[in-house]
Amino acid sequence: MRSVFFFLSCVLVLQGEIREVSSFEPLQEIHDPNCLVLVDLDNCLMESTTCFGHGKWFEYHYQKMKEEGMEKEQIIASFYPRWVKSQRWVKVKFRDPKAKAIIETLQNQGIWVLGFTHRRGTVKFSTLRQLQDLGLDFERGAPIKHELFLDYPHHPVYFGGVLFMNDYNEKGQVLTKFLKTIKYTPSSVVLIDDAESNVQSVEEALEDLRIPFLGLHYPYDHEPYADYRIGDIQEFLIGKILSDEAGETLLHRP
């Protein structure tokens, strides 16, 4: 495991590296207080406890609308209000039960752990409520304590220790803009994300800044729901969310 992070102690290493992991445990090998750790939220750090509001519920409807001939902009404009509504109600859980202790250990070492998400700023309060329910505070140890709007397309925003990208932006480009805006250059950057495309985006962006990078691809290939219409039933009964089991029972009633 130490060999994975050897580059973090070598200031001459400038080329990025991507590894596939099965948990948050590799983050335990980081001990450099000048390292910036980026933690993706949806389907990486956390997931909804119900089909309603789950990242896979969003993806299901996205793919369904795409197959019907809708463009990305149309799909997001149509479905995103439902996603925003869902986040006001759903509870979340950790994908990796050890994630909380690992993140807090990094913070205790003075390492900045930044929430890093494609969510929009419109769900920033719901997101922070979910993180608080998990017992996490990404603002702890952060060098900036105020809300920051970036001069960048689609209005990315930093709030409460989380960088909200917006769906239309690449994570690497927004990160670059953010670091330049706050005039901060970490000795190295580590990202854990379930989407390999996001890891590659950050890797490419940091090459231009000559910042050593390690991307941890934490793939989400679990298919927890047999039928995503369960989420639609739960949405219909919003305010009193059914369990997935109850939703499935209603779904198959004659």
N, C-alpha and C positions, 0 to 999 in steps of 0.2 A: 504493500500500500504506500509506503514512503516514497517509492520511486515515482509514483504518480504525481507527487507534489514536490519532487526534487527541484523542479524548475523554479518554484516560488522563492527559493533562497539564492537563485542565480540571476543577478541583474543583467547579465549579458544575453539571456535567452529572450528573443523578441518574437519568435514564431508561435502562433497559437497552437493549442492541442485540444482535441475533443475525445472524451472517453464515455463509453456507455456504463451506467451504474444501475444498481437495483435498489438503492436506498440513499438516505442522506448521510450515511456513515462516513464516506470519504471526506466530507467537510471537516471531520474531527482532526484531520492531519494539518489543517491550516493554523499556523501560529504567528504569522507575520502581522503585526498590528496595523501595517500600512496597506494591507490587502483589502480590496473591496469585494464583498461577497454579494452576489445578486441572486435572489430567490424568486422564481416564478411562482405565481399563486395557483391559478386554476389547473386542476389535474396534475399538479406537481406538489405543492405544499399542502393543498387542501382540496376537498371536493364536497358537494352537497350530500347531505344524509338521505335525500330523497331524489327520485327521478326529476321532479320539478326543480328547475334551477341548476341542475347538473350541467357541467360542460358538455357532456355527451348528449344531453337533451337539446342543447343549442346546436350542436353539430348535426344531430339527426334532422332538425328542421332546416338547417342551412342546406344540407345535401338534398333534401326533398324539394326545396324551392329551386335549387340549382337544376335539378333534373326536369323541373317544369319549365325551364328556360329563362329563369330570372338571373340578372347580373348581380354581382357581389354587392354593389351599392344599393340596389333595390331590395335585396334580401335583408341586409342589415337595417336599412331604414324601416322595413316592414316588421321585422321580428325583434329588433333591439328593445323597443318599449316593453315587450313581454319579459325580456331578460332582466331589465331594470326592475320591473315589478317583482320578479321572482326573488331577486337578491334582498329585497326588503323583508322577506318572510322566511327564507330557508335558513336552516342551521347547517353548519359545516363540520367536517372532521378532518383530521390529519390523514394523508395517504400513508406516511411513515410515522408510526407512533413515537419514534425517537427524535423526530424533527425538532420539537420544542426544546428539549434538553440540549440538543446540539447547537441550535441557534443561540440559546442563552449562554452557553459556554463560550461561543465565539464573541458575543457581546461583552462577557466578563473579561475577556482578554483585550478589550478595547478595539476589536475589529468591527468595522461598520458593515452591518448586514442590511441591505436595501431590498425592500419589496419591489418586484419588477414584473409588471403585468400589462397585458394588452387591454385591460378594462379601461373604460373611459372615466373621466373625472365625474361624470354624472352619477356614478355609483360609489364615490369615494367615502361617503358617510356609512353606507351599508357595508362596504368592505372593511372599514376600520371597526365597525361593530362586530363583524364576523371574526376578525383577528383578535379583538378583545375577548370574545367568547372562548377563543382557543388559548387565551392567556399570553398572547404575543404583543410586543410593543416594538415596532420597527423604527420608531423615532428614538428609542434608547440608544445613546452613543452616536447618533447622527450629528454631523458637523453643522447642519442647518436645521432650525427649529420652526421655520415659518413656511407658509404655503408659497409655492413658486410656480408661476405660469411661464411656460417656455414659448419663445417667439419662433414657432414652428407650425407647419400645417396640422390641422385637426386638433389643435389646442391640447397637447400633452401637459400634464400638471404633476408637480411633486407635492404630496400632502401626507402628513402623518408618517413619514418614513417610507412611503410607497411612491414609486414613479409610475403614473398611469399614462400609457402610451397612446391609446386609441387604436382601434382595430386596423385602421388604414396605414399606420406607420410601421416601419421596420424598427425592431428593438435596438439594433446596433446604431442606427442613425440618431435616434432619440437619445440614447446613452451618450453618444459623442457630444451632442448639443448640450445635454445636461452638465457633463463634466466641464465643458468649456465655459458654460454660463456661471457655474459656481467656482470656477478657477481651481479645480481640484484634479491632481494627477496621482492616482494610487500607484504603489510599487508594482501591483499586479491585480488582475481581476479574475474571479472565479464565478461562473454562472451555472446554476442547476435549473434545468428546464425540461419539460416533457416533449417539447417540439424541437426536433433537430434543426429545422430551418431557422428558429430563433437563435440557437447556439451558433450556427454558421454566420448569421447576420452580425452578431456581436464580435465574433472572431475577425471578420473582414473589417469591421469598423475600427477595432483596436489596433490592427496592423498599421493603419495610417497614423495612429497616435504613438506607435512604438511602445505599447504597454503589453507586457507579458500576460497571456490569457490561457486559462484552462476552462473548457466547456464540459460540463457533466450532463450528458443526455440521459434523463431518467424517464424512459418511455412509458407511456400509459396505454397498455394494450388490453387491459381488463375490460370486459363487456358485461357490466353489472345488471343490465336490464334487457329482458327479452323483447319488450315492446314499449317504445317511448310514448305511446298514447297514454300510458299510466301518468306521465307528467302532465299531460293535458287535462286529465281528470282532476289531478291534484290542483292544477291551476284554476279550474272551474270552481273548485271548492275552496278558493284562497281564503285564508284567515283561519281555516281549520284543516290543515294539510293532513291528508291520509298517509298512512304508511304505504310503502310500495306493495306489500302483500295485500292490503285492503284495496288499493287501486287496481291491482291485477284481478282480484275477485270481481270487482264491479265491471271491469273491462270485458270479462268473459261471461257475464250474466246474459241469458237469452232475452 
